[in-house]
Amino acid sequence: MKKSLYHSIVRSAVIMTVAAFVISMSFPLQYAEAATLTTPRDYLSRAKENLTSGVQHEVFFTTVGAVSGGAGLNEVILVFPDADDAKWCATAGAGTAAGPTNPTGGSESATSLPGTLTVACTQGAGASSYDTITVSGVDDLSTTTKYGVRLTDTGVANFGTPANTTTGLITIKTNNGSTDIDTADTAEDIIADDQVVVSAAVPPSITFTVSANTINLGTLSAGSVSTSSHTVRTVTNATSGYTSLVYDDGNLRNGASDINDVGDGAVTSGAEEYGISTTDTGQDIVTDGGGGCSGSTFDADPITTTQQTVAGAGSGPADETSTVCYMASITSSTVSGAYQHTVTYVTVGLF
């Protein structure tokens, strides 16, 4: 009787144990597991190693699951490699967030991360403690939607870069305020120097053109003023412009006889006078001012053997054309004959 009772108790215990095992196998424990974000990207503004400020992050990702912690309660988090403490977050503090700009060639058409966003940059210290940039104040995010956000430092928080030995792995996470929803890794290659200095030289250039090399005033008369003109043109890339100068080899002459240089500022009919004017203002040679070769007044200055400015510009590059007018008159006692002299023009670029 005792033996039979013993076997009954043992059989019951085994059955209960097996039943308990079957029940536990029928209801396994459930664990929440974050899904993998798609299109995880971080466009850095700089990839040079060991920068301590001025690095911008242009972050893009596509959600898998909805992030529904409530308006302003969600987060987007960037986690940097464990060995890069105090490098990606060179100075801890608050950064700024704004809508993304589509990087040229990136074709990252995305929805701006919604919400009243704040940015916190925190530094890691030691193993399993990471530099982190957390974007808070994020509104709910929809499923399978591509979002983007531009993160910049402020001088309070400074975003930097690690040494070029970094793994460059950056984890992007969405969080509903308490639980990570989606996560994915992206990678950056930090290099010794990310900038190329481009140099080039532009040689100095100047072109000077005199439109005519002969001036014929014709047969002079005591009853009128004879005129003729040509142009001078200067094209130069000189930063300070140019100066054109004029001088002669002596008076307009015929042997020992000459025609007097103008001395009173204008060539007058019936007086023996000869001079020139220019259309360029501010020169040693008087400005035509609408008279001279194009009007009824004949403002003029003498040409001398000393160089005088006839055209010029105070800044460049320049492309200017000026007209030089030659004027002469005689009296009835001016000696007859063929009169001639040589006038020389030079120009200098003010490089």
PyMOL commands that set and color helices and strands:
alter all, ss='L'
color gray80, all
select helices_A, chain A and resi 2-26+82-84+292-294
alter helices_A, ss='H'
color red, helices_A
select strands_A, chain A and resi 35-36+38-44+57-62+74-79+89-91+93-98+111-112+115-122+132-138+146-152+158-159+169-175+180-187+206-210+226-236+242-248+253-254+257-258+273-278+308-313+318-329+343-349
alter strands_A, ss='S'
color yellow, strands_A
deselect
rebuild
show_as cartoon
